[in-house]
Structure formats: structure tokens, C-alpha cells
Amino acid sequence: MEIKQIAPKDPAAKRPFFYLLQEKEIFAGPQTDNRGIQFFYLDSGRLIDSAKITGNVREEKMLGLLETTGGFRELVHSIGVSVMAKEKDRKADFIFQMYGNRDPYGSGTNISHTLKCDGIEQIYPLSRENWSGDDKEPGQIRFEFDVPGITATVNVKLYLNDGFEAPEAIEDFNIDYDSAAYKEMIARSLLWKGDVSRIKKVIEKAKSGREVTLAYIGGSITQGAGATPIHTNCYAYQSYKAFAEKYGTGDNVRLIKAGIGGTPSELGVIRFERDVLEYGKNTPDLVFVEFAVNDEGDETNGVCYESLVRKILSLSSHPAVVLLFQVFSYDWNLQERLSPVGYHYHLPMVSLKDAVTEQFALGKEEGRVLSKNQFFYDAFHPSNIGHKITAQCIMHLFEEIDKTDEDFEDASGKLPGTFAIGGDFQEVHLLDREDNRIGARIECGDFCDMDVKLQSVERNEDEKQTPQFPCNWFHTAGERPFAMDIICKALFLIFKDSPSCDAGKARVYVDGERICTLDPREVGWIHCHAKLIFNDRESRPHKVEVNMEAGQEEKQFTILGFGYVP
């Protein structure tokens, strides 16, 4: 009698699926416990954006289900994961973390499995997981290794439950870096050459063998987010290296990289003296300013951005300035708001939006050079390919300026008396627990400790991270306010955002009047947050107090520092 082999009624691998991560390069960044981890954040709409970009998901119902853990479980049957590393016997821990309602990082479900880095897909049905009762939303994916520095390629598929159909996959193809279409794409990035005189001087200085310093200030893209490894594949490092190889004479070109994730020019103008100039230790010859995708939340609507540009241009060393306009996956940036600053000061401008967005909509036959999945690592950050393209766009600017015979008059620090937007904060300085050059009288009250759990970033060529604003005032418990007497015209308060349940709200008073309440949990992750407290026409004495909100005296709050205009 013949016995028929009956396939399982519902094998997960035969279910429709879409990619959440497809052939993504990862780098296990070093952690304080000597492990290596690659993070992919999914909250705040990032999971939905990844489903659109990588999975080509367009159905609104499916996208809506990805907003919550309950919806995710309704949509997704299983998660398929593969990791390919050079050492195929090496193991990686895959964690898909749901953020909790009560405690974002502590009370949600962790889907956790260990798999070999051999490229073989492992499928994990959600029905087998032990689910928390406090799940809120899909929060993050982590690939964890027992040592740092591991590079690998990963795939994550979401297999769908009955009743859902997978979208047609986007076809990626090899990028032809030598094609005319690719070169035309790079050329489109040159928004305006502006006054070429300062950059021509930088190039000639490098060619002569004298030391040249290239500085980059911006948000997470300047920090290197999306590049793996972040410190050597980020656009800042790649463009600095390319400049050094083309125009330098050996080791005469130096890098300053000062990007902080999630922060706008509102913080950038305050920290420029510390992070780029290092209070007079550094003399940059060229500064790239990259805030075009970070300044949406800038409450000064471009005034801080122009103030930063003026601060750089007014330095006695007369550095060149280039405005760099990055782009998000949904073809958005603030180029329209910020480019008038470039035109006003005759600054060279490079636009990734102009370079890549039009061709995303084309097919291969129509001239598409690369897809969004290839250019973007996630919804907000470029991949290694995206960082490479950014560096090449910068080099295209240098090459075009180097070969031009146009003659412009170098303003050499003579700024126009008019503004494109405004320059109220050009003279802003940082005040923290270590630097109180203005002589403000400070009583810490119960903000007397120092917080060490801070946002950290990779600086310059470093692989390891540097904590930001370590000289802070940290409240852990108590009712005594932080009090400061200061003479100034404008004041920013910089505080730490934190998702911790231990974080509490603080009230800010100026001269006895309540100005605002600061909620560190509103943003949802640890990062530096600058808030404009006042901006007056004249400098005068003010008394500033920071109290914990009533009933939250036992909660934590960190004042990272202040930015003041004398």
C-alpha cells in the first residue's frame, strides 16, 4: 500500500510575506559590556516606513495594523530571520522588542531567538511566544553578538496571517556607478556653487601640503546613522578621505565630525564652540552644515540655522561653509526654508533631494539608478550606498569648484547687515556645570547629582561613543529648585529626554513667571533637547528657576546645560 506524504496544512514558509529588512549590512557596535549590537528602531512610524520602502506595502489597513502590538499580531503569522557573517558558525541573538505602556523598555514582550550566522532562514511563529499583557507597539529589532565589530548581512521577513496578501516585491538591480545616468544623478546634487573663493583657497592649501581641517556639524546622518561601520562608512569620513586623497599631500587633512542624532540647529548653534572649535583648539578650514532633515521641530523656524552660519562665517580664520541638504525616504527636507540662507551669503549648496528623488519613481528602462531600499537604511538615514553617494556629491562640488575659473570677491568675515531669516543667536554660548564664563550665580538645590546615562555619539574618527553634556545637573529626589541668576538677552535650556518611568516633568520660571513645563518622556528616547526660554531685545538680569512638577518630586530630571546670548 502506497503511503502519501501530506504536507503540513499551513507551513509558514509558504505564506505570503514582505521584507522588513532585505540584505541589510549590519555592524555590531561596541557596548559598555563588551558585546556588539546593531539596532533598528521601529517606533514613531519607522516600522510603517520600512514596510513601505523595503516591503512595498501600500494597503492602508496593513500599514495601520503595524502601529500597535495587537495589530501586528493580527497581521503577522511568523517572523523569518537570516544572518550571514564571515564566520558561519558564529551565533547571533535576534530580539524583536515590543515597547510597553507602563515602561517602554521594560514591560513589553521580547521575541528572542539565537541563530547561526550561516545565512539560513529561521522562522519563528508568533503563536509560540510568551506575550506580555502590557504591550503597546513594535519598538525595535536588535542583532546582538558576544563581541563587537562583527559585520554581517541580515534579512527579516514578516509572514502574513490568512486573509492578507503580500504586495509585489520591488526589484532591485546592481547599481552601475559608471553609467551616464549615475553621473547625471550626482551632478544634479549641485544646487549652487555660490562664491567659490573660500573653497578654492581650501583646495590650494591642501595641495600645498599645509594642514587642512574639514568639519561637519549636523544630526544623526552626520553622526553616521545607517552606515556600517558607522565611523568609516559615514559620508563625513568618506568625503574627508576622498578630499585628502585627491587634494592632500599625505596626512595633512584632518576630520572633525560633530553630529548628534535627533538634534536641530537649535542645539547645533549652542554646541558649535564646544564640539567643532573645542573652545579655540581647532581652526576648521571648511564646515559642512547638515540640518535640513532635523530642523522641522526648530521653534525658531530657521533663525538658529542662519545664526549658526553667521557664527561660522564670522570666525577670524574665515572658513568656507557648505550647506548640505539631506532627504528622508518620503522625499522631504527643509531645503525650501533653508536654501535662502545659502543664497543670501553666496554659499555652495549640495542637495541629496535634488539628486535622487526624481529617479526613485522611474523603472529600470526609464532610467532609475537605484531604489529607495538601496539608498535608505531606514526611513530617515542613508545606507552605506546612500552615504557613499552623499560623499560623491560633495566631491563633485569640490571638483566643479576646482576647475572653475570664475572670480568672486571673498567677503572674509564681512557679513551683510541684512538677514535671510534672522541672526538673533549668532553670539550664543554654552553654559554647563564646567563652563560658567558669564559668571551666573547658581544654586543647584536638589539638582545636585550628575547624570551618566546620556546620549552618546561617535565623534571624529572614533568607533567608540562619547557621552554628550556630561557636566550636567541631575535631580533624583527632593523639592528644592534649581536657581540661577544670569544677565543675558536670550536663553535656551537643554534637558535630557528619556523614556524611563523614573523621569518626571519640570516647570521653568523666569522672574517668577511660569514659562513652560518640560516633559522628558514626550520624545520617547534618550537624547538632548534644547528649549528656547526667552529672547529679549536687550540684555538684562533674570532669575531662572526649575522646579519639579507637583507630585513628581521623587522623579528624575536632567538639566544638561544652557545656551545664552550675552
Buried (B, 14 or more C-beta within 10 A) or exposed (E): EEEEEEEEEEEBEEBBBBBBBBBBBBBBBBEEEEBBBBBBBBBBEBBBBBBBBBBBBEEEEBBEBBBBBEBBBBBBBBBBBBBBBEEEEBBBBBBBBBBBBEBBBBBBBBBBBEBBBBBEEBBBEBEEBEBBEBBBBBBBBBBBBEEBEBBBBBBBBBBBBEEBEBBEBBEBEEBEBEEEBBBEBBEBBBBBBBBBBBBBBBBEBBBEEEEBBBBBBBBBBBBBBBBBBBBBBBBBBBBBBBBBEBBBEEEBBBBBBBBBBBBBBBBBBBBBBBBBBEEEEBEBBBBBBBBBBBBBEBEBEBBBBBBBBBBBBBBEEBBBBBBBBBBBBEEEBBBEBBBBBBBBBBBBBBBBBBBBBBBBEEEEEEBBBBBBBBBBBBBBBBBBBBBBBBBBBBBBBBBBBBEEEEEBEBBEEEBEEEBBBBBBBBBBBBBBBEBBEEEBEBEBBBBBBEBEEBBBBBBBBEBEBBEBBBBBBBBBEEEBBBBBEBEBBBBBBBBBBBBBBEBBBBBBBBEEEEBBEBBBBEBBBBBBBBBBBBBEEEBEEBEBBBBBBEEBBEBBBBBBBBBBBE
